[in-house]
Amino acid sequence: MEKKTVQQINVLCISIDTNLKSMMEDTGNLPNELVEKALELNLEIAGPQIWVYDATDGHPATPFELTIALPVNRPNGGAGKFRFAEFPEFNCISEIHKGPWAKLGETYQKMMPSILQPGQSCRVICREVYHICDFENQENCVTEIQVEVK
């Protein structure tokens, strides 16, 4: 586990209202469409896809805003149903999760004592950075979990 500052980045993104229970159904093909739009616009992809969970509390039915983002070097062109945004500098506790996404909750639980330290406030914005995605064998997946702290 590491406390770090993630630098600001430009992204092509889309935000939806969802909850943990229906999130996968609600996102549908949006992650693939996002990549297709970036390629259509000839954008230089500058990193792995990032999902930002704003105000989730871990309960399956609690609504929150999910932003699916793809880092790009420079916004350019018509984004259509997507939008260009700048993610600001982000102070966080970071942990690498290796393995299936179904077990991400275990890594979040492991992080909680570090996040909830006295004198440190947690804003409940979490990012998942998908460094390696293996849909055939999720044991090979590598996801960085970042939980904002102030």
C-alpha positions as CSV (number, residue, x, y, z in Angstrom):
1,M,0.0,0.0,0.0
2,E,1.3,3.4,-0.9
3,K,0.2,7.0,-0.3
4,K,0.8,9.0,-3.5
5,T,-0.2,11.9,-5.7
6,V,-1.6,11.1,-9.1
7,Q,-0.9,14.0,-11.6
8,Q,-3.7,15.7,-13.5
9,I,-4.7,14.0,-16.7
10,N,-6.9,14.7,-19.8
11,V,-9.5,12.0,-20.5
12,L,-12.2,11.1,-22.9
13,C,-15.1,9.9,-20.6
14,I,-18.7,9.3,-19.9
15,S,-20.6,9.4,-16.6
16,I,-23.6,7.4,-15.6
17,D,-25.7,7.0,-12.5
18,T,-25.7,3.4,-11.3
19,N,-25.3,1.2,-8.2
20,L,-23.0,-1.8,-7.5
21,K,-25.8,-4.2,-8.1
22,S,-26.7,-3.1,-11.7
23,M,-23.4,-1.5,-12.7
24,M,-22.2,-4.1,-15.2
25,E,-25.6,-4.1,-16.9
26,D,-25.8,-0.3,-16.9
27,T,-22.3,0.1,-18.4
28,G,-23.0,-2.3,-21.2
29,N,-20.6,-1.8,-24.1
30,L,-19.6,1.8,-23.0
31,P,-16.0,0.8,-22.3
32,N,-15.5,-0.6,-25.8
33,E,-17.4,2.4,-27.4
34,L,-15.1,4.8,-25.5
35,V,-12.0,3.2,-27.0
36,E,-13.6,3.1,-30.5
37,K,-14.4,6.8,-30.2
38,A,-10.8,7.6,-29.2
39,L,-9.5,5.6,-32.2
40,E,-12.1,7.3,-34.5
41,L,-10.8,10.7,-33.4
42,N,-7.2,9.6,-33.8
43,L,-6.5,10.5,-30.2
44,E,-3.2,9.3,-28.6
45,I,-4.3,7.0,-25.7
46,A,-2.1,7.9,-22.8
47,G,-2.8,5.1,-20.3
48,P,-5.2,2.4,-19.2
49,Q,-8.9,2.8,-18.7
50,I,-9.9,4.3,-15.4
51,W,-13.3,3.9,-13.6
52,V,-14.1,6.6,-11.0
53,Y,-16.7,5.8,-8.3
54,D,-18.0,9.0,-6.7
55,A,-19.8,8.6,-3.4
56,T,-20.2,4.8,-3.4
57,D,-20.4,3.3,0.1
58,G,-20.0,-0.4,-0.8
59,H,-23.7,-1.3,-0.4
60,P,-25.1,-2.9,-3.6
61,A,-28.2,-0.7,-3.9
62,T,-26.7,2.7,-3.1
63,P,-26.7,5.0,-6.1
64,F,-23.5,6.7,-7.2
65,E,-21.9,8.4,-10.2
66,L,-19.6,6.2,-12.3
67,T,-17.2,7.8,-14.7
68,I,-15.5,5.6,-17.3
69,A,-12.5,7.4,-18.7
70,L,-9.6,6.9,-21.1
71,P,-6.5,9.0,-20.7
72,V,-5.6,10.9,-23.8
73,N,-2.7,13.3,-24.6
74,R,-4.8,16.0,-26.1
75,P,-8.6,16.5,-26.5
76,N,-9.4,16.8,-30.2
77,G,-12.6,16.6,-32.2
78,G,-16.3,16.0,-31.5
79,A,-16.7,13.6,-28.6
80,G,-20.4,12.7,-29.4
81,K,-22.1,11.2,-26.4
82,F,-18.7,11.2,-24.6
83,R,-16.9,14.3,-23.3
84,F,-13.4,15.5,-22.7
85,A,-12.4,16.3,-19.1
86,E,-9.4,17.0,-17.0
87,F,-9.0,14.9,-13.9
88,P,-7.3,17.1,-11.3
89,E,-4.3,16.1,-9.2
90,F,-5.4,13.3,-6.8
91,N,-4.0,12.4,-3.4
92,C,-4.7,8.8,-2.6
93,I,-3.9,5.5,-0.9
94,S,-3.1,3.0,-3.7
95,E,-3.0,-0.7,-3.7
96,I,-2.4,-3.2,-6.6
97,H,-5.0,-6.0,-6.9
98,K,-3.9,-9.0,-8.8
99,G,-6.6,-11.4,-9.9
100,P,-10.4,-11.5,-10.6
101,W,-12.4,-8.3,-10.3
102,A,-15.0,-10.3,-8.2
103,K,-12.4,-10.2,-5.4
104,L,-11.7,-6.4,-5.5
105,G,-13.7,-6.1,-2.4
106,E,-11.1,-8.0,-0.4
107,T,-8.4,-5.5,-1.5
108,Y,-10.7,-2.6,-0.5
109,Q,-11.2,-4.1,2.9
110,K,-7.4,-4.6,3.3
111,M,-7.0,-0.8,2.5
112,M,-9.6,0.5,5.0
113,P,-7.3,0.7,8.1
114,S,-4.8,2.9,6.2
115,I,-7.6,5.1,4.7
116,L,-9.4,5.6,8.0
117,Q,-6.4,6.7,10.1
118,P,-6.9,9.6,12.6
119,G,-6.4,13.0,11.0
120,Q,-7.0,11.7,7.5
121,S,-10.3,12.3,5.8
122,C,-11.6,10.0,3.1
123,R,-13.8,11.6,0.5
124,V,-15.2,8.4,-0.9
125,I,-13.9,8.8,-4.4
126,C,-12.3,5.7,-5.7
127,R,-10.5,5.0,-8.9
128,E,-9.8,1.7,-10.5
129,V,-7.0,1.7,-13.1
130,Y,-7.2,-1.4,-15.3
131,H,-3.5,-2.0,-16.1
132,I,-4.0,-5.6,-17.4
133,C,-7.5,-6.9,-18.4
134,D,-7.7,-10.6,-19.2
135,F,-11.3,-11.5,-19.8
136,E,-10.5,-15.2,-20.5
137,N,-8.5,-15.7,-17.3
138,Q,-9.1,-13.0,-14.7
139,E,-6.3,-14.4,-12.5
140,N,-4.0,-12.4,-14.8
141,C,-5.8,-9.1,-14.2
142,V,-3.9,-6.3,-12.6
143,T,-6.0,-3.4,-11.2
144,E,-4.7,-0.4,-9.2
145,I,-7.2,0.8,-6.6
146,Q,-6.9,4.4,-5.6
147,V,-8.9,5.9,-2.8
148,E,-8.8,9.6,-2.4
149,V,-7.5,11.0,1.0
150,K,-7.0,14.5,2.1
